[in-house]
Amino acid sequence: MRILVSAYACSPYQGSEASVGWGFISELSKFHELVVFVEEEKFRKDIEKYLNQNKAELRSVKFIFVRKKRNRFLRKLWPPSYYRYYKKWHKDVYKIAKKLQSQSNFDIAHQLTMVGFREPGYLWKLNIPFVWGPVGGMGYFPYRFIAKLGLKGFIYYLAYNFFNFYQMNFLRRPKLAAKKAGIGLIAATSENKRYLKSKMSCNSTVITEVGCPEYTYATSNNENNNKPFRIVWSGKHLPRKALHIGIHSLSMMPKNINWELHILGNGELFDQWKRYAKSMGIIKSCVFHGSIEREKALNVMQNADIALITSLRELTSTVTVESLSLGLPVVCLDHCGFSDVIDETCGIKVPVTNFSKVTNDLSNALYKLSTDKELLKKLSEGALKQASSFTWAKKVNILNQIYCDKLNDISDQH
């Protein structure tokens, strides 16, 4: 097929949204001819560098780079001003897309990244079949945890929940785009699937936005009883990542358990969380690595026994599937995209209740895995098996079926 794709964020070297764009595009390029719109300032250098070094790859893809205008001063004063310029970027893309469509017919238009539901772009207005997704960002920050985020976090996530309520119920364009997508609507998580149904009256297919590489690594299993039980936590040090929940949970571990918490990443709460670990009396067992190169980070993860994820608001997070591909059982909260990816074969999920209950449940889960070597080994094997379900190839197989169903649906209507 000939497909027009809007992938604002797309890079072979960056994480988060950019890795979502690249993962889908690189796999789709094996099947289709793609014209892909990407933001110029942040992603052009990465893509051109990769293509220069890998000349045989992505020959069926034509990238069109469109620069987004920015006002960094205004964004510092009022962060949501980002959406004003982001919307303008989509309008610019639509103008180019209309010209391209008049010159040569495309089979499908796909709004791919960014994943958030607030901005569906304008490709749905083209007179061709439209696919949108994975779509995320719907839902709320757990209210019972807002008070535990400090003043800034409290104000931010209270406002976040208010705006999400308003936008899920009253934004017009997302509803029009979702309706145009029809059976081509893709949800990033089961939670978003439920909200797309209840707020936009649209059915959707769930495809997790993050993917695993085809290969997996073997972790070094904790055969040495004298070695500490190693836990790895990875992410930006932001309120929603809630590392303090993990620190509090570990402070409740029995004193006879020899454990280490390896913390990857950096951010505004780096120093605050370090102080919190000190105040909870466990700083000697915590290793704050900060931001390190990807290879070094993978090495830290490979030497761990389990991954701990404490996010209170997320889609699925790359670290989830990355941990599985390393054979690391995952201990996390039973919500967001974690509910879809982690099951009893590869990890332990605890219900999202309140701070006291969650920290107690997490502590019990960590204690169980630190003392039951057989269970740890079984979940490690299960993690590798589960990772194979989330490769980009598997995701694009589902996506290709959606493309076919969408085309068949259109032809049936005619």
KANORZI-V838878 format. One record per residue. N is the residue number from 1. RES is the residue in one letter. PHI is phi in radians with two decimals (NA if undefined). NEAR is the number of other C-alpha atoms within 10 Angstrom. Layout:
N_RES_PHI_NEAR, N_RES_PHI_NEAR
This chain:
1_M_NA_13, 2_R_-1.84_16, 3_I_-2.20_21, 4_L_-1.60_24, 5_V_-2.17_24, 6_S_-1.73_29, 7_A_-2.26_25, 8_Y_-0.79_29, 9_A_-1.80_24, 10_C_-2.83_31, 11_S_-2.75_26, 12_P_-1.36_18, 13_Y_-1.99_14, 14_Q_-1.80_15, 15_G_-1.65_17, 16_S_0.93_16, 17_E_-1.02_23, 18_A_-1.12_21, 19_S_-1.29_21, 20_V_-1.12_27, 21_G_-1.00_27, 22_W_-1.17_21, 23_G_-1.02_24, 24_F_-1.19_22, 25_I_-1.10_24, 26_S_-1.11_18, 27_E_-1.37_18, 28_L_-1.10_23, 29_S_-1.11_15, 30_K_-1.32_16, 31_F_-2.06_13, 32_H_-2.34_15, 33_E_-1.65_18, 34_L_-2.06_24, 35_V_-2.02_21, 36_V_-2.07_21, 37_F_-1.56_24, 38_V_-2.32_28, 39_E_-1.18_22, 40_E_-1.33_16, 41_E_-1.05_12, 42_K_-1.55_17, 43_F_-2.19_20, 44_R_-1.10_18, 45_K_-1.02_12, 46_D_-1.03_14, 47_I_-1.16_18, 48_E_-1.15_13, 49_K_-1.07_12, 50_Y_-1.12_14, 51_L_-1.15_15, 52_N_-1.17_10, 53_Q_-1.50_9, 54_N_-2.28_10, 55_K_-1.12_9, 56_A_-1.41_8, 57_E_-1.65_14, 58_L_0.95_18, 59_R_-1.19_12, 60_S_-1.57_16, 61_V_-1.99_18, 62_K_-1.96_13, 63_F_-1.61_18, 64_I_-2.00_16, 65_F_-1.65_16, 66_V_-2.13_18, 67_R_-1.40_17, 68_K_-1.60_18, 69_K_-1.22_13, 70_R_-2.32_13, 71_N_-2.30_10, 72_R_-1.15_12, 73_F_-1.14_9, 74_L_-1.11_12, 75_R_-1.15_13, 76_K_-1.13_11, 77_L_-1.26_9, 78_W_-2.49_10, 79_P_-0.87_11, 80_P_-1.11_11, 81_S_-1.06_15, 82_Y_-0.87_16, 83_Y_-1.16_13, 84_R_-1.08_11, 85_Y_-1.35_15, 86_Y_-1.15_18, 87_K_-1.13_17, 88_K_-1.08_14, 89_W_-1.03_19, 90_H_-1.13_21, 91_K_-1.15_15, 92_D_-1.11_15, 93_V_-1.09_23, 94_Y_-1.08_20, 95_K_-1.06_12, 96_I_-1.17_13, 97_A_-1.08_22, 98_K_-1.09_14, 99_K_-1.11_10, 100_L_-1.07_14, 101_Q_-1.16_15, 102_S_-1.27_9, 103_Q_-1.50_9, 104_S_-2.62_8, 105_N_-1.30_12, 106_F_-1.81_20, 107_D_-1.44_14, 108_I_-2.59_23, 109_A_-1.99_27, 110_H_-2.26_22, 111_Q_-1.53_27, 112_L_-1.78_28, 113_T_-2.18_28, 114_M_-1.37_25, 115_V_-1.41_25, 116_G_-1.05_17, 117_F_-1.30_25, 118_R_-1.17_21, 119_E_-2.19_19, 120_P_-1.53_25, 121_G_1.19_26, 122_Y_-2.30_21, 123_L_-1.08_27, 124_W_-1.13_24, 125_K_-1.42_15, 126_L_-1.18_14, 127_N_-1.52_12, 128_I_-2.44_17, 129_P_-0.98_23, 130_F_-2.15_28, 131_V_-2.13_27, 132_W_-2.30_30, 133_G_2.44_28, 134_P_-1.15_27, 135_V_-1.81_31, 136_G_-2.39_28, 137_G_1.60_21, 138_M_-1.49_25, 139_G_1.97_18, 140_Y_-2.29_17, 141_F_-1.28_16, 142_P_-1.02_16, 143_Y_-1.05_13, 144_R_-1.19_11, 145_F_-1.83_17, 146_I_-1.07_19, 147_A_-1.15_14, 148_K_-1.63_15, 149_L_-1.79_17, 150_G_1.41_10, 151_L_-1.07_10, 152_K_-1.08_9, 153_G_-1.10_16, 154_F_-1.04_17, 155_I_-1.13_13, 156_Y_-1.07_14, 157_Y_-1.40_22, 158_L_-1.17_16, 159_A_-1.13_12, 160_Y_-0.98_15, 161_N_-1.13_17, 162_F_-1.11_12, 163_F_-1.15_13, 164_N_-1.11_17, 165_F_-1.04_14, 166_Y_-1.10_11, 167_Q_-1.24_15, 168_M_-1.13_21, 169_N_-1.60_14, 170_F_-2.14_13, 171_L_-1.15_13, 172_R_-1.52_12, 173_R_-1.08_16, 174_P_-1.02_21, 175_K_-1.20_21, 176_L_-1.16_14, 177_A_-1.16_24, 178_A_-1.11_27, 179_K_-1.15_18, 180_K_-1.14_18, 181_A_-1.15_24, 182_G_0.99_18, 183_I_-1.27_20, 184_G_-1.68_26, 185_L_-1.58_27, 186_I_-2.15_28, 187_A_-1.71_27, 188_A_-1.34_27, 189_T_-2.51_27, 190_S_-1.12_21, 191_E_-1.05_20, 192_N_-1.18_24, 193_K_-1.04_22, 194_R_-1.10_18, 195_Y_-1.23_20, 196_L_-1.08_25, 197_K_-1.29_12, 198_S_-1.34_13, 199_K_-1.66_13, 200_M_-2.13_19, 201_S_0.95_13, 202_C_-2.16_18, 203_N_-1.39_21, 204_S_-2.60_25, 205_T_-1.82_19, 206_V_-1.51_21, 207_I_-2.29_22, 208_T_-0.97_27, 209_E_-1.28_31, 210_V_-1.77_28, 211_G_-2.30_28, 212_C_-1.71_24, 213_P_-1.22_15, 214_E_-1.14_13, 215_Y_-1.55_11, 216_T_-2.24_17, 217_Y_-1.87_15, 218_A_-1.68_14, 219_T_-1.44_18, 220_S_-1.45_14, 221_N_-1.15_17, 222_N_-1.37_18, 223_E_-1.39_8, 224_N_-1.43_8, 225_N_-1.18_9, 226_N_-1.44_8, 227_K_-1.30_11, 228_P_-1.09_17, 229_F_-1.29_21, 230_R_-1.73_20, 231_I_-2.00_24, 232_V_-2.04_25, 233_W_-2.17_21, 234_S_-2.40_25, 235_G_2.79_21, 236_K_-1.24_18, 237_H_-1.52_21, 238_L_-2.13_17, 239_P_-0.93_23, 240_R_-1.19_18, 241_K_-1.35_18, 242_A_0.90_22, 243_L_-1.02_27, 244_H_-1.02_20, 245_I_-1.14_21, 246_G_-1.15_22, 247_I_-1.08_24, 248_H_-1.08_21, 249_S_-1.09_22, 250_L_-1.24_25, 251_S_-1.17_18, 252_M_-1.60_16, 253_M_-1.16_17, 254_P_-1.00_10, 255_K_-1.14_8, 256_N_-1.41_6, 257_I_-1.50_12, 258_N_-1.63_15, 259_W_-2.34_19, 260_E_-2.36_20, 261_L_-1.91_25, 262_H_-1.73_22, 263_I_-1.93_24, 264_L_-1.80_20, 265_G_1.88_16, 266_N_-2.59_18, 267_G_2.71_13, 268_E_-1.10_11, 269_L_-1.77_16, 270_F_-0.91_18, 271_D_-1.18_13, 272_Q_-1.12_12, 273_W_-1.22_19, 274_K_-1.11_17, 275_R_-1.12_13, 276_Y_-1.14_17, 277_A_-1.07_22, 278_K_-1.18_15, 279_S_-1.15_11, 280_M_-1.54_14, 281_G_1.36_13, 282_I_-2.17_18, 283_I_-1.04_19, 284_K_-1.17_10, 285_S_-1.70_18, 286_C_-1.89_19, 287_V_-1.97_14, 288_F_-1.58_18, 289_H_-1.41_15, 290_G_1.27_18, 291_S_-1.44_16, 292_I_-2.22_12, 293_E_-1.02_9, 294_R_-0.96_10, 295_E_-1.09_9, 296_K_-1.18_12, 297_A_-1.10_18, 298_L_-1.10_16, 299_N_-1.14_12, 300_V_-1.08_17, 301_M_-1.16_28, 302_Q_-1.07_21, 303_N_-1.53_19, 304_A_-1.56_27, 305_D_-1.78_25, 306_I_-2.55_31, 307_A_-1.92_27, 308_L_-1.94_27, 309_I_-2.17_24, 310_T_-2.00_23, 311_S_-0.96_23, 312_L_-1.69_22, 313_R_-2.58_19, 314_E_-2.93_16, 315_L_-1.56_23, 316_T_-2.12_23, 317_S_1.37_21, 318_T_-1.00_19, 319_V_-1.09_22, 320_T_-1.12_26, 321_V_-1.27_29, 322_E_-1.13_22, 323_S_-1.09_28, 324_L_-1.05_31, 325_S_-1.19_29, 326_L_-1.64_27, 327_G_1.33_32, 328_L_-1.65_36, 329_P_-1.04_33, 330_V_-1.98_30, 331_V_-1.85_24, 332_C_-2.68_26, 333_L_-1.53_24, 334_D_-1.53_18, 335_H_-2.81_22, 336_C_0.89_25, 337_G_-1.32_24, 338_F_-1.10_25, 339_S_-1.08_17, 340_D_-1.41_17, 341_V_-1.69_20, 342_I_-1.66_24, 343_D_-2.33_18, 344_E_-1.19_12, 345_T_-1.44_16, 346_C_-2.37_27, 347_G_3.09_26, 348_I_-2.27_21, 349_K_-1.92_21, 350_V_-2.01_19, 351_P_-1.10_13, 352_V_-1.53_17, 353_T_-1.91_15, 354_N_-2.49_13, 355_F_-0.98_16, 356_S_-1.10_11, 357_K_-1.22_13, 358_V_-1.10_20, 359_T_-1.12_23, 360_N_-1.15_19, 361_D_-1.14_20, 362_L_-1.12_27, 363_S_-1.06_21, 364_N_-1.11_17, 365_A_-1.13_18, 366_L_-1.14_22, 367_Y_-1.11_18, 368_K_-1.04_13, 369_L_-1.25_21, 370_S_-1.32_21, 371_T_-1.94_12, 372_D_-1.92_10, 373_K_-1.12_15, 374_E_-1.14_10, 375_L_-1.12_17, 376_L_-1.04_22, 377_K_-1.13_19, 378_K_-1.10_14, 379_L_-1.24_26, 380_S_-1.13_28, 381_E_-1.13_19, 382_G_-1.12_20, 383_A_-1.11_26, 384_L_-1.09_23, 385_K_-1.16_17, 386_Q_-1.14_21, 387_A_-1.02_26, 388_S_-1.14_20, 389_S_-1.44_15, 390_F_-2.11_23, 391_T_-1.29_20, 392_W_-1.09_23, 393_A_-1.08_21, 394_K_-1.13_16, 395_K_-1.11_22, 396_V_-1.27_20, 397_N_-1.04_13, 398_I_-1.16_13, 399_L_-1.09_20, 400_N_-1.07_15, 401_Q_-1.15_12, 402_I_-1.11_18, 403_Y_-1.00_23, 404_C_-1.09_14, 405_D_-1.08_14, 406_K_-1.15_21, 407_L_-1.12_18, 408_N_-1.13_12, 409_D_-1.10_15, 410_I_-1.13_12, 411_S_-1.17_9, 412_D_-1.12_8, 413_Q_-1.17_7, 414_H_-1.52_6
